[in-house]
Amino acid sequence: MANWLSAQTCPLPDGRKLAYATVGEGYPVVYFHGTASSRLEVLLLRELAANAPLQLIGVDRPGYGYSSYVPRRSLQGFNADVTCLADYLGFDEFAVLGWSGGGAFALAYLTCNPNRVSCAVTVAAPALPFDVSTAHNLPLAQYIMKIPKIGELAMTQLSRQLLKSNGDTQTFLATPQGKQLLRGCSKTDLAFLHDSYWVGLMYQSMTEAFRQGNAGVRAVIEEHQVFIKLWALPFEAVGKGKLWVWHGSEDKTCRVANAYEITRLVPSARLEVFGGAGHFVMFENLQRLGQTLSSNS
């Protein structure tokens, strides 16, 4: 993993750096990772990249991984960074893919830059304002949104346990913080977590989110604060056939009602609800996802 952990970086106009990781060769797809994760999440999609074929670019949002921290105040604040990266890599047009919290940022990029995006897929993404009462099916997330100071303390503890576990997934899952995360999973998600290789990569990506310590914690808190604000996006800019919204019917982390709300706001979007699936629905349907991205790029 050492080569992945070193990270490639793109210089930004204000002096910051943006870190990214690339898997596969083919049509470019910018990947927006989940909240409290990192560019390494793209490693979970190597099969997708190889079979499609696609070039997937996972990007650390500010404060995560190796990307320089800057305060978040809106979903749109990350758009300029993504455009800089696309220009740096020489992509005039590309697809976007966002999972979980990253789906909201992917939608923000699509609506504000429709001429740069050939198609977009959001998976298990929250609709804003995110319902605090059901968020993640965990008290931790509810504290982060309702009482940020307490949420920050809890998230600091979580990050310390991840870093202390040093990549040993079972050690982390045995901690109180790890057990709490498991309690927030649906039955289908728990079954998916039996794959030790997959779950190892997932927790490596989460650990990487806190490489910068407090900056990663602040990034998580700020993203959740953004998620409880109303949308302020030009949804009317989304052309027909550009957006696919995927969701698992049994998702406990981000309830399926979020998908219905997004498609209400973007009537031209195509909604796919996967019966019996949970929050990890994307990783269980990589072949279908590859077909969707390839045929519309």
N, C-alpha and C positions, 0 to 999 in steps of 0.2 A: 504493500500500500504506500510505500515511501514516495514513489513518483507521483501518486495522486495527491498526497498530503502536501507536496511542495507547491502546487497550484501555479497556473498560468495567470498573468495579470494584464489588465488593460489600463493604461493611464487615462485619467479623467481631466477635463479642463481646469477644475478647481484644485488640482494637485492630489486628489485622492486616487486610490487604485481600486479596481474592480477585479475580483478573482473569479475564475471560471475553470471548468473541466469539460473536456470534449470526449464523446464516445461515438464510434461509427464514422462512416463516410457516406455522403449522399446529400439529399436536400436538407438544408439547415432548419433546425427546430430549436428555438430558445426555450429552455425548460425552467419554470418557476417552481422552486422547491417549496415544501410545506413550511409552516411557521415552526421555529425552533429546530431547524435543520440546516442543510448546507448544500453546496454544489455537488458533494459526494453522493447525494441522493440519485444523481444521474447514473451511477454505477448499477443501480437496480434495473436500469432500462437498457442494458447492453444487448440483451436478446432482441429487444425491439429495434434497436439501431442496426444490428447485424442483418436481420431478416427483412427489413422494409425495402431498401436500405435508406437510412437517414443519418444525418450528423446531428447529434443531440448535444446542446451546449448548456450545461448546468451552471448557474450564476449565483454566487454568494451575494445576497442582499447586504446593504451596509451594516457593519457590525458583526455579521456572521463570518465564520471562516477567516479568510484573509482580506476581505473587502473592508476598506476604511469605514469607520463609523461616521454617520451623520444622522442627526435626529429625524425621525419620521413624523410627518404632520398630515400626510394624505397618501392615498393609493397612487396618485399621479406623480408623486415625488420621485419614484424609481424609474419613470419612463425615460428621462433624458439619459440615465446611465445605460439603459438597454440599447438605446439608439446609438450611443457612443460605441458600445461594444460591437454592434452590428456593423457600423462604419469601419471600425478597427479591423474586423475580420473580413470586410469586403462583401457583406450581404446587403443587396438592395431590397430583396424581398425574402421573407422567411415565415415559417409557421410558429405558433406559440402553443405551449402546453403547460398547464398549471394544475398542481394537485393540492388539495386541502387549502390552507391559507394562501398558498401560491396562486391558486385559481383566481382569487380576487385581484391580485396584481396583474395576472395575465389578461383578465378582462379589462382592466384599466388601460393596459397598453393597446389592446385591440381597438377600444372605442376612441382613443386619442390619436392613434396612428394607423387608421384603416388602410392607408395606401402602402404601408410597409408589410402588412400581414396578409398572407395568402389564405390562411385558415387558423382557427383557434379551437382548442379543446380544453374545457375546464372540467376537472374531475373532483367530486366530493368537496366542492367549494362553498364557502359561506355566502349568503346573501346579506347585504348590509341594510340596516343595523343587525348584526348577529344577535340572535336570541340568547341573552346571558343565562337564562334559566335552564337551557338545554346544552350549552356549549361544552363540547368534549365529554359530556356525561361525567365531569369531574369538578370537585370543589375548587381545585387549583386554578382552572381556567376562569371560573366565576369570580374568584378573588382578584385575578389579574385584571379583569374588566371592571369590577364593581369597587374594589378596594386595592388600587395599584400598589400601595406601599406594602401591604401584607403579601400581595402576589409577588412582589419583587423579592421579598425574603424567601418565600417558598421556591421561587424559580432559581434563586441563588443556591439553595440547598440541592435542588435537582441537578443543576449544572456541576456542582462539586462532586456529587455521587457519580455522575457520568464520567467526569475526568479522573476521579479516583479509581474507578473500575478499569480504566486504561484499556478499553476495547473488549474486556471480558463480559460478554452479554449476560451470562448467568449470574455473575457477581452483582451486576447492576439490578437485574430483575428481582433479586432476593432482598434488595433494600426496600425500605418503606416507600420511597419515591417510585421505584420500579413496580412494586405491587399495586400502587395506586394507578399507574398508567395501564396496567393489565385490566384492572377493574373497569376501566372506561371503554374496553373493547367489546364488540359484539361477538357472538359465538363463531360466526364465520371468520372474523378477524383473528380470533384466538387460534383457530385451526390453521390459518395461514402462518401464524407465528411459530408453528412447529418446525418450519424449515430453518435449521440453524444457520445455514449460509446466508439466507435472505435476511434474517433478523440481525445477524452480525453486521451486515452492511448498513442496515437501517440505523442501528444504534451507533455505528461508527460515524454516520452522517450527522446524527444528533449531537454526538460528542464534539465533532468539528465545529458545530454552531457556536460553541463556547470557547473556542481557541483564544479569543481576546478577553476572556473573563467577563468583567462587568459590561463591556460593550455588547456582548451577546445577550446578556440578561436584559439590558435596556432595549435591545432590538425586539425581543419577544414581547415585553411589556408594551412598547409603543405600537407594535403591529396590532395587538389586541385592542388598544385604545382606538386605533383607526377603524377596526372592525365594528365597533359599536356606534360609529357615526353613519349618517345617511349617505347613500351613494351621491356623488357629485360628478357623474360621468355622462358624456353625450351618447347615450345608447342608440339614438336615432342614426348614428354614423355607421352602425354595423350593417353591412350589406347582406342580402339574402344568401344563404349557403356558406356563410363565413364562420359561424359559431356552432359548436357541438357542446352540449351540456350533459355530462355523465354523472350518475349517482347510483349508489347501492340502496335498495329499499330498506335494508336493516342497519344502515349507518347510524351508530350511536354517537360518534364524535361530532358529526355535522349532519343533522337530520335531513331526510329527503325533501322536506318542505322547502329547504333552501333552493333546491334545483327548480322546483315549480315557480318560486318567486323570481328567479333569474330569467326563466323563459317567459314569464309574464311581462317583464321589463323589456325583453328582447324577443318580440313575437316571431322574428325570422329564425331564431335559434332552433336547432334540432335537439330534442330531449331524448335521452336514453336512460331509462331506469332499469337497473338489473335486479330482478327478483331474488331475494335471499342474500344478496351481496352486502358487504359492510364497507368500511372506510377504505379498505385496500383493493377496491374493485378494479382499479386501473391495472394493478400488477397481475391480476388474474385473467386479464383480457388483452394481453400484449399483441397478439396476432390481429385482433380486430382493430385495436388502436393503430397499428401500423398501416392497415388498409385504409383507415379513415384519413390519416395524415398524408399518406402517399397519393391517394386518389384525388385529393383536393389541394395539392401543392403544385 
